[in-house]
């Protein structure tokens, strides 16, 4: 992220003098082979993942005849084995370096998709789903922490705000999330069925594995001489980082309403959930089209904390607007307003929050901190989803007011964070 209006005048002056000389270097640095590899990784990861995930519930229920509660349990186990264990993958990244953790995650994801393609019993399905989730818990924190580390180096070398690199990474992931279901749908339409989608996802990760085995540099672990217990304590007891985790958790609890409250709203307004896919596509296309220009603007004009607070307030406005927005064509206008504002808030706050992590923790604990950010948020989503699910039967104004209060609380927490670049907080 760029220098904010609150940054010291000397820093602004240095950045101003360096900007012309750095401009061409920034363009080149953004496309270095390693940054292209990391960004392409996120793109391919989501293509392979979303070619399978949207069709898993139908396969379990209609294809394998599982009861509804069991389908929900399997999906919940997948989320826990992934999001809840991110902190483990992050700690292993710090301990052994990103390369072996990424390669191990790819191997486990290939094995998991291959197993799921042929799994026919409840036990084998659960085992395959847990393997798929744990593979992501290894793979994602390693790639995300390495991207954050490279974004900081990119910023130091070229003057280009780190949020721009992180925004490219985010947009690539959303593009993959948009194309993945299309690939899965195409395979289903061609008669390949769920098994073909699983095998296609496995092949995507075979390509990712080959690319990383060849191109990912061998890097010494950053905590080889550090005591793991001390690293965990330094991260998990560091107040500013915990505040960031709680603020980010409020966003993820709100974002999860796309899968909980939004479907209920669409069904209430239209009588079915048939239009839900169009709203999800709208969200993905907004990120692909607007993430980079919006982040470029915010990174140069507002402080990271301001972007985080503004993003959370925008998300809150999306929920508050639902009962105030008149029903449009087919009654979808309130849901569409929610999706647009929530997505805009996401585009503001996610690069800002992830760009703050390297400033809040020691380099030796960056993987652990990246994983902890996701794991703490995952636990919050687990509890928050149960609480908001109980409110779905409440009157509309009550439901949407409570949901708006969640990101507003996160914004209040985020406002207590330092306003500008804060430097390393050593353990």
N, C-alpha and C positions, 0 to 999 in steps of 0.2 A: 504494500500500500504506500501511497505517496506521502509527502510531507503535508501535514495538516496545517490549518491556519494557526493552531495552538503550538506548533513546533517553534523552537527557539529561532530568533532572527538569524543567528550565525549559520545554523543548519540550512535555512532557506537560501541564504546567500551562496553557500557552497554548492547547493543543488542547482541553483540558477546558473552559476558559472559552468558547472559540469554538464548541464543538459544538452547543449548543442553538440559537444564532442561525443556524448554518449548515445545520441539518438540512433545513429546507424548501427552502433554496437548492440543496442537493445533489440533491434529488428533481427540481427544475426543470432543473438543469444537465445531469443525466443524459439528458434528453430534448430538449436543444437541437437545432435543425434540422441543424447541422453534424455533431454526434455521431450523430444518426439516419441521416444520409446515409452516414457512414463505416461504421456498423454494418450498415445495409441493403446497402451495397456488398459487404461480405464475405459476407453471406447470398446475394445474387444471384450473386456470382462463383462460389461453390461449387455452386449449383444448375446454372448453365450448364456448369461444368467437369465435374461428376460425372454429368451427363446423358449425357456422351460417354465419359469415360475408362474406366469399368468394362467397356465393350463394345469398346474399341479392339483388344485382343489377339485376340478372337474374329473381329472383322472382318478383321484382317490375315491371320490364319491360314486361317479357313474361307472368308471372303468373297473375299479376293484371292489365296489360295493361297501365301502366303509360308512359307518354311521356319521352323522354330522358332527357329533362331539369329538369323535376320533379324528376326523379331518382337521378340526380346529386345533386339537392337541398336536398333531403332526406339524401343522404350520407354525404353531407356537414354539415347538421344539427347534424348528429350523431357525426361527428368529433368535432364540436364546443362544443356540450353539454358534451363531454368527456374531450378532451385535454384543451379546453379553460377554463373549470371550475375546473381543478385540484387544482388551488390555493384555491378555496372554500373548497374542501375536505381536503386540507392540514391545512387550518386555523381551521376547525372543529376538526381535529385530535388533534391539539395543545390545543384546548379549552376543549374538552370533553374526550380525550384519544382515543387510536386506536381501542379498542374493540367495543364500540357502533357504531363507524363510519363504521368499517368493517362489522359488522352484518347488519347495515342498508343498506349498499351497496349490500350485498348478497340478502337481501329481495327484494330490488328494481330490481335487475338483474333478479331474478326468476320471479317477476311479469311482467317485461318488455318482457322477452322471451315468457312467457305464453300468453301475450296479442298479441305479434307480430305473434304468431302461428295462431291466429284466426282473426287477423285484416284484413278487406276487403275493407275499404275505405281509401281515402287519409288522412283524419283527424286522424283516429285511427292508421294508420301506422306511421304517424309523431309523434303522442303522444307516441306510444310504443318505437320508435327509440330514442326519447329524454329521455325517462325513462331509457333505456338501457345505453345510454351515460352518464347520470348523475350518475347512479349506479357505473360506473367505475371511475367517478370523485371523488366519495366518497371512494371507495374501494382501488384503486391503490395508491394514495398518502399515505394513512394510512399504507399499507403494505410496501411500498418502504421506507418511513421514519423510520418505525420500524426496517426494515432490516438494514438500514444505522446505526441506533443507536446500534443495536446488533453487527454489524460489528466492530464498534469502541470499544465496550466492549470486544469483542473477541480479537482484536488486543492488547488492554491493558493487558488482562489476560494471553495471550499465546504468544504474539510476532508475530503471524501470520498476515501478511498484510491484512488489511480490504478489499483490492481489491479482494482477493481470495474468500471471502464470497460473495461479490457482483458479482463476475464472476460466481459462482455456481448458484446464483439467476438468472442471465441473461441467462445462458445456459439452466436452467430449463424452463424459459419462451420460449426460442427458440424451445426446444423440444416439448412443448405444442403447439406452433404455427405450428410445422411440423405435429403433430399427429391430431390436430383438423380438418383440411380440409379432412384428410383421413377418420375420423369418419363421417363427413358430407357427403362425397362422398359415403361411404358404405351405409348410410341410404337412400341416393337418389337412389343408384343402387338396393337396396332391395325393392324399390317402396314406401318407406315411405314419400318421398317428403319433401318439405321445412318445413312443419309443424312438421314432425318427428325430423328434425334437431334442430328446435327451442326447442321442448320439451326435447330432449336429452341434449341440452345446459342448460336448466332450471334444469334438474336433477343433472347435474354436480355441479351447484351452491347450490342445496339443500345439497349435500354432503359437500361442502365447508362450508356452514352455520353451519351444525351440528358439523363439526370438530372444527370450531372456537368457537362456543358456549361452547363446552366442554373443549377445550385446551388453548384458548387464555387467558392469565392472565389479571386480572383486575388491571389496572394501573391508578394511579391518574393523572388527566390532568396536563400537564407541564406548562400551562399558567393560572391556576385557579385564581391567584392574579394579573396577568398582564393585562394591558389595551389593548384590541385588536387593537385599532387604532395605539397605540404606537408600537406594534409588526409589523404591516404592514409597518409603516414608517421605522423602523429599518432595515427591510429586503430589501425593495424596493428602499431605498436610499443608500444602502451600496455598494460603488463602486466596490470592488473586486467581490462581488457576482453578480452584474449586468454584469461585464465583463465576468464572467463564463457563465451567461445566454446567452449573445450574441455569445460567442464562441460555446456553445452547440447548439444554434439556427442554426448556419451556418452548423453544421453537420446534423441537422434534415431537413433543406432545401435541402441539398445534398441527404440525404437518401430517401427523398420523390420522387426523380427522378427515383427510382425503379418502381414507379407507374405512372410516367408521361413521362420521356424521354426514359427510357429503352424500354417500349412497342413500342414507335415510332421507335426506332433503330432496334428492332427485326423485326417489320413489314417491315421496309425498306430493311433489309438484306435478309429476307426469304419470304416475301410476305404475311405473316400471323403472328398472335401472339400465334400460337399453342405451340411453344417451350418456352413460357414465364414461364409456370409452372415448367419446369425443372431448369431454372435459379433461381427461388425462392427456390426450393428444395435444390439447390447447396448452396445458402446462409445460409439456416437453418442448413444444415448438417455441413457446415464449423464451425458455431458457436458451435454446439453440440460437435464436435470432437476437436476443437482447442482452444476454449475459456479458459478453465482451464489451460492448459500448457502455453499458451501465457501470460495470466495474472500472473501466478506464476513466469514466467521469468521476466516480466516487473516490477512487484511489488518489486522484490528484487534487481533489477539492475538499474532502472532509476527512477527519481523523478516523482511525479504525473503530474506536469506541463509538463515535457518532454514527458510523455506518451500521454497527451492530444494534444500537438503540433504535435508529430509524427503521431498520428492517423489522425488528420485533413490533414496533408501533404499527407499521404497515400491515403486518400479519394480523394484529389485533383489530385493525380497521376492517379487514376482510370479514371477520366473524361478526363484528358489530353491524356491518352493512346488510347482512342476510335478512333480518326481519324488517329492515328499513327500505329495501329495494323492491319496487313493484314487480310482480311476475311479468316476464316478457314472453316471447314466443315459446309456446309449450311449457311455460312456467320455469324455464331454465335460467332466466336472467340472474336471480339471487345466487344460484350455484356458480354461474360463470363469473360474477363479480368476486365471489369468495376465492375462486381458483386464480383469477388474475392478480388480486392483491396479495394472496398468500405466496404466489410465485415471485412477484416483484420483491416482497420482503425477503424471501429466500435468497434471491440473487444479490441483494444488498448485504445480508448478514453472514452467509456461509463463507465467502472468501475472506471477509473481515475477521470472523472468529478463528478460522484456521490459520490465517496469517498472524494472529496474535500469539498462538501457541509457542513458536520458537522464541519469542521475546519473554515468555513467562517461565520457561524451564531451561535447564542446562542442555547443551547439545547431546550430552551423554544419556539424557532421559527423554529425547524427543519421540522415539518410537513408543515408549511406555505412555507418555502424555497423550500422544495421538490416539492410541488405543483406549486410554482411560476416558477421553472425551466422548468417544462413541459408546463405551460400556456404561458409563454413568447415565448417559442419555437413554440408552436402551432400557435400563432399569426404571428410569422415570417414565418412559413410554409404557412399560408393562403395568405399572401402577396407575398411570394416568388414563390408560385406555379402559381399565376396569371402572374407574370413577366416572369418566365421561360416558361410558356405555350405559351406566345406570341412569344417566340423565336424559337418554334419548326419548324417553316417554314424557319428559317434562314439557311445559308450554314453551313454544319457540323463543320468545323473548328471554326466558330464564336460561334456556340451554345456550343460546348464542352469547348472552352476557357473561355467563360463567366461562365459556370458551375464550372470549375476548380477554378476560381477566388473566388468563394463564400467560400469554406472551407479554401483556402489560407488566406483570410481576417480573418477568425476565428482563424487560427493558429497565425497570427500576434497579434491579441487581446490576445489570451491565453498566449503568450510569455511575456505579461506585468504582469501576475500573479506571486505571490511569488513562488520561485523554490522549496522550501522544505516544511516541515510541518510548518504551520503558526500559530497554536494555535487559540483560540477563539477570535473573534472580537465582543466584547460585545457592545450592543446598548447603 
